[in-house]
Amino acid sequence: MDLEAALPYPELALALEAVLRERKAGKTQAPERLVMPLPEGGTLLLMPASDQEIVITKLVTVHPQQRPSVRAELVVMNARTGERLAQLDGSLVTARRTAALSLLAAQKLAPRPPAPDDALLVIGAGVQGRSHLEAFRAGLGTRKVAIASRSEASARRLLEHALSLGMEASIAPDVAQAASEALLIVSATTSPTPVLSEGVREDAFIAAVGAYRPDMAELSPALVRRCRIFVDTLEGARAEAGDLIQAGVDWDEVTPLEDALELARPQGPVLFKSVGHALWDLAAARLVVRSLS
């Protein structure tokens, strides 16, 4: 099966919106994910979720010093019978559903609706950098991207991919300068220290998806405190979003995405912080099961 074809970004964003609304209505369930430390800074995650039709479990290992750094499998079952319906490449599902969630957040929360000519800055040229570039190209029509990475080879590979998608692409030698010009910013690194400071546009939308532990932070505390903050889930962010934890945010001022879907566009800059949740995998699994039927 062509898993990428089964998970197009615009349709996946819609599936995620549906799951968010169902979560708010109490129609889905997903317990807090099990997180277990592994040697050499690694992490094991076990992530189940279900609705009335299907149940999924994702098994993830994260090893920041390895390439790829994330490996995962996703098992999809019939919720009523237990029949195994599919076993999916969990790393690919993770990449696409994370990027599609950022796309949905950009569509709903960017201080103004992004236009195709608005500049995108992608910090980090790994799997998530690539998937976010693809998602914003497919879902927003974004035509212009600047790429920043510690690895010149990785940046060049992502640049070539952007060009193959018909985008105007460049390498950003100065992250601060590129950030000051971009309406859309994606930070997708495993850096333990900030790679993005507060010098962003007032109407900027930032999707921060790289830091997944309390001791990691891609964004400077000053930038975090300057932004209107939204998260994929409040419980996940409070436990794992090092960017927000280290900035000492007032959690009463942090809004989960499910509560923001009906809000007017906020004033910026806007920060959307995502640490992941099994329900996002459930949304992807729904699309896959639909494509198999």
N, C-alpha and C positions, 0 to 999 in steps of 0.2 A: 504494500500500500504506500502511496505517496503521501506521507504525513504532512508535508508542507502544503500540498494542494488541498488537504482536508482542513487546514487551519489558516485560511486567508485572514490577514490582519483586520480588515474592516468588519467582517462577519464575526470574528473572534471578539472584537470590542463590543459588538452588540450582545453576544452571548454572555460576556462578563457583566454588562449592564443588567441583563436579566437576572443573573445570579445575585448580584448586589441587591436588587430589589427583593428577591426571594429571601435573602439573608435577613434583610430588615423586617420582612413579614414573618420570619420564623419558619420558613418552608424548607430550609436546608439545614444540615448539621455538619459540623467539623470540629472535633475536639482540638484543644491546644496541641500543636505538634510536639512530638518527642524529640529533644535535642540532646545528643550525647557527644562529649568531646572525644577526639581520636588523637593518636600520636602526631607530633610535628605540626600542630596547629590545625589538624583536620577536624571535621564535624560530620556526624551522622544525623540525618533527620528522617523521621517517619511521619507521613502526612496522610491521614484518611479523611474522607468526606463522602456525603451521600445526599441524594434527594429521594423522591418516591420511586424513581425508575432505575437509577444506577448507583453503584458505590465504587469508589476508587481508593487506591492506596498508592502513594508514591514513596519510594525509598531513594534517598539522596545521600551522596557523600560529597563533601567539599574539602579539597586540599589546595589551598591557595598557591603553594609552590609548584604544583604540577600543571601540566597542560595536556588535556583540558583540566581545569580546576574543579569542574562539577560533573559528576556522573550520576545518572538516575534512571530508574525504571518506573513505569506507571502501569498498574494492573487495573483493568476496568471490568466490573462484574454486574450482573443483573441483581438489583437490590431485592427482588422478590424470590429468586431461585438460587442465587449464588453462582449461576453459570458464568464462566469466564468469557467475556465478549472480546477483549483485546488486550495485548501487552504492547505498550508503546515505548518509544525512546523518550524517557523522561527528561533528558537534557534538552531535546528539541522542543518538547512541550513547554518546559520551563522558560526557554528563551522566547518563544513566541507569545505565550500568555502574559509574560511580564511586560514585553514590549507593547502588546495590545492593551494592557491595562494603563500603561503610560499614555498611549494614544487616546484612550477614552478620557483620561484625566485632562489631557491637553484640549480635547474637543469641548469638554464641559467647563474647565476651570481657568484656562488661559485668560489673562485680563482683557484681551480682545481676541476675536476669532482668528486663528492663524491663517495667513494667505500663502499660496504657493511660493511667492517670492520672499517670504520672511526667512531670514537666515537661521540655520540650525547649527549648533556646536555639539559635537559628540566627543566627550572626554573618556578615553578608553576604547581601544580598537579590538577588543575580544568579542566573544559570542554575544554578549548583551549590547555592545556598541553596534555590532552588525545588525542584530534583530531590531533595535530601535531605529536605526537608519532606515531599514526596510519598512517598518511600520509607519513611520512618519511620511515616507515617500508614498506608500500605498493609501494611507488614510487621510492625509492632509494635502497630498500633492506637492510636498516640499521639494523644491528644485535646487536649493543651494545649501551646501554643508561644508563646514570646516571640521577637521579631525585632529585631535590632540592625543598623543600617546607617548609613553616613555620608550616604547619600541618603535624605531623608525620602520622596521620591516613590517610590523603589524599595521602601522598607519598607512603604509603604501598599499598593502593588500586591501584594506578597507576602502581606500581612495579608488583603487581600480574597480572594486565592486560598485561603489557609488557611480562611477562613470558608466559602468555597464547598465545601470538603471536609468541612465539619461540625466543624471544630476550634474550640476556644476560643483566640483569638489576641489578642496585644497587642504594642504597640511597647515595646521595652526602652530607656528613656532612660539607664539606668545599667548598662553591660555587667557591671561587677564585681558589682553586686547581683544581677542576673539569673543570673550564673554561679554564685554562691554557693547558689542555690536549685535549679538544674537538675540532674537526674540525667544527662541526655543533652545534650551540647554539640556543635554542628557549627560549625567555623570554616572559612568558604569565601570568603575575601577575597584580593585581590591586594596587600594591604598589605605593604610592605617592612619594616615595624617591628611589634612585637607589639601585638595587639589584645586579648589575653587573658592575665591574670596568674595567680598561683598560688592565688588565693582560691577554689578549687572544693571541692566536697564530697569526702569521702574515698571515697565509692562512685561518683564521677562516671565517665562514659565520654565521651571526647572524640575526635571524628573531625576531623582537621585535613587539609584537602584543597586549600587555596588556594596556599600557598607551593610553588613548583616550581623554584626556583633556589637555589643556595647563599647568595646575598646577600639572600634573602627569609626572613622569619620572622614568623609570625602569633602564636606563643606565646612567652612570656617564657622565658629560660633556666631561671629558678627553677622554673617550672611543669613544664617538660620533665624536669628532674632529679628532680622529686617523683614522677613517674609511672612506672608499669610500661609499657614501650614495645613496641608491635607495629607492623610495617610491611607494606605490600603485597609489596614485594620488598626484600631486603637490599641488593642491588647498586644498585637505583635510589635508595634512601634515602641510601646512602653518597655517591652522586654528586650528588644534587639536593635533599635535604631540608634546607633552610636552618635550619629550626627545630631539628633535631637536631645539625647540624654546628656551629651557633653556640653551642649549649649544651654542646658538648664531651662528648657522650655516650660511654660505654663500649660500643662496638659488640658486644662479647661478651655484653652484657646486653640487646640488642635482638633480638626474636624475629620472624621472618617469619610471616605469617599461615598459610602452608601447614604450618608446624611446630606451630601452636597449635590446630589443629582438634580434636585429641584430648585437649588439656589440660583440667584442671579450671579453673573460673573463677578468674582471678587476683584478688588483692587490689588495691584501687584506691589512688588514681585510675589509670585506664587511658587511655593515649593510643594511638590508632591513626592512624598517619601514612601517607598514600597519595600517591604521586607519579605513578601511572599505569604501565600495562604493556600491550603488545600482546595478551597472552593474555586480558586482560579483554575486549578487543574481539572476540577469537575466541569467547569464551563467548556474547557477544551475537549474533554472526553465526550461531552454531549455532541459536539460537532462531529467528532470522529464516528461515534455510534450512528449518527444520522447519515453519514456518508456511506456506512456499511449496509444500511437497510434498503 
